[in-house]
Amino acid sequence: MSYDFTVINQIIPHPVYAWMGWICILNPSKVAFEQLKPLIGEAYEFAQEKYRKKKIFKKKRNRL
């Protein structure tokens, strides 16, 4: 699938980090930015959970 990475105000896969699930949007309008907010919140929650699991794993590993 090919994307036009010069398009503005449209959510598209990040040109470099799409393999990590990143997205990008060039020059978002207020409406588009509002659409991004739930995605940003979801990504933040995912990062918190990942960090929490990593912290628990390190504690368990250090006990051994």
URTACOR-V507810 format. One record per helix or strand of 2 or more residues. SS is the DSSP state (helix for helix, strand for strand). FROM is the first residue (numbers start at 1). TO is the last residue. If there is no record, write none. Layout:
SS|FROM|TO ; SS|FROM|TO
This chain:
strand|12|13 ; helix|18|20 ; strand|23|24 ; helix|30|63
